[in-house]
Amino acid sequence: MAIKYVPEPFRIKSVEPLKMLTREERESKIREARYNLFNLRGEDCYIDLLTDSGTNAMSQEQWAGIMRGDEAYAGASSYFKLIEAAGDIFKYGFFQPVHQGRAGEKVLFPILLGPGKFAISNMFFDTTRAHVELAGARAIDCVIEEAKDPSRRIPFKGNMDIEKLERTITERGPENIGLVVMTVTNNSAGGQPVSMKNIKETAEVCRRYQLPFSIDAARFAENAFFIRRDEPGYSTKSIKEIVGEMFSHADMFTMSAKKDAIVNMGGLIGIKDAENPIVLKVKANCISFEGFTSYGGLAGRDLEALAIGLYEGIDLDQLSYRIGQVEYLAAKLDDAGVAYQSPVGGHGVFVDAAAMFPHIPYNEYPGQVLGVELYKEAGIRTSEIGSYMLGNDPDTKKQLKADFEFSRLAIPRRVYTQAHFDIMAEAIIAVKGRAASIKRGYRVIWEPPILRHFQAHLEPIE
Ligand SMILES: Cc1ncc(COP(=O)(O)O)c(C=O)c1O
């Protein structure tokens, strides 16, 4: 059923011209990139949906903030502006800026995790999983079973399975659990939101077993939008009030600010209780890895843009427009019978490549097959979220089988227009039309030991 495109709550002041390659040129570019979409040049992508991370368009206020950025090494006014904004929105006692989300993970996780320890999440994102493993611990996902069925349309499909969480804690021993992480929205499950009720129940379990409870807060505002729209009792609350309530249930958070805080670079750690002894350790790790505590790997101008972006990210009109774009694309796919993780989540459409290519097994990476075809078809760059990204078992080194085989179209904020969305839908439908003629997938011919999908080389299986 066609739905109306939510009009942009802004007009365009500065433009970035796009290059149009021919199909033959794109085929040669992807071959040269060893069929790894990360190896393509950005300028060779007509619509770049690799990620919504750091690819957002900043506002005139943020660009003006860039000029106001205070570059003092210690105690810059831009730092205090950020701390004030974060305190106002999240109501925590301590904040540490870092250069991006994974820097926050690198600073925080080794304080709470080590060999023999486990970290539990609704679903770890690839970098959070990697930092759990780099700290010597093991990561366990406890997402609800319904999340694993892309055709199952239920709200809050990103939720933690509370029973499984508690069972995992008792089976592994509470003393061996270093951290519980709630990822909002649940990126790896398709940007699916987590309900306030589920956040609260997870917090209660953590309190019962005295476990630290952290939020992976990359898409905190989109999650709050879904709570406001779909959870009883929240429709008259502001996004800011809902965010305040979400974070009140946790002890700490790590945030990639490159998503909902609408900046091109930045991250944040928050600790609720400024007296918590881990604050000192966070500061010490930050000084070693990121830089002095009042800049944390960022320029003063980045801190300034982030302080402004935190407020723009929780603007209801901005969120309605953004999530409206994703729903517009999803509705077109519904009309064409293309399966995706449904209902559609916050930051993109996760097309079910396993359903489009049922004859291609997980270890030939159907999500990568669709990604390469979309690039050839229309110059659209996506990312694979499936067995290729999941990689090998850290102990047995064998290829793991992911719960999903997705091609993710992640939508940058305030960047693409309705016509771009129409092109995305047309390209996906065209690839679906010729899916049966694509017989085989890809094999990995070179891979690094960790986070292989960023760098690996692939070749088509003939
Ligand atoms: C849920 C989630 N957590 C953490 C990260 C890592 O953030 P960054 O890319 O800023 O290091 C991402 C990035 O995509 C993410 O989606």
The ligand as a Tripos MOL2 file, in Angstrom:
@<TRIPOS>MOLECULE
LIG
   16    16     1     0     0
SMALL
NO_CHARGES

@<TRIPOS>ATOM
      1 C1         24.6600   -0.1100   17.6460 C.3       1 LIG1
      2 C2         26.0390    0.3940   17.3720 C.ar      1 LIG1
      3 N1         26.9410    0.4010   18.3620 N.ar      1 LIG1
      4 C3         28.1980    0.8550   18.1660 C.ar      1 LIG1
      5 C4         28.6060    1.3080   16.9470 C.ar      1 LIG1
      6 C5         30.0270    1.7800   16.7620 C.3       1 LIG1
      7 O1         30.0920    3.1330   16.5550 O.3       1 LIG1
      8 P1         31.2540    3.8570   15.7110 P.3       1 LIG1
      9 O2         31.0780    3.4450   14.2860 O.co2     1 LIG1
     10 O3         31.0230    5.3070   15.9380 O.co2     1 LIG1
     11 O4         32.5520    3.4020   16.2520 O.co2     1 LIG1
     12 C6         27.7040    1.3000   15.8840 C.ar      1 LIG1
     13 C7         28.1610    1.7690   14.5620 C.2       1 LIG1
     14 O5         27.6130    1.5660   13.5250 O.2       1 LIG1
     15 C8         26.3820    0.8350   16.1090 C.ar      1 LIG1
     16 O6         25.4690    0.8170   15.1320 O.3       1 LIG1
@<TRIPOS>BOND
     1     1     2 1
     2     2     3 ar
     3     2    15 ar
     4     3     4 ar
     5     4     5 ar
     6     5     6 1
     7     5    12 ar
     8     6     7 1
     9     7     8 1
    10     8     9 2
    11     8    10 1
    12     8    11 1
    13    12    13 1
    14    12    15 ar
    15    13    14 2
    16    15    16 1
@<TRIPOS>SUBSTRUCTURE
     1 LIG1         1 GROUP 0 **** ****
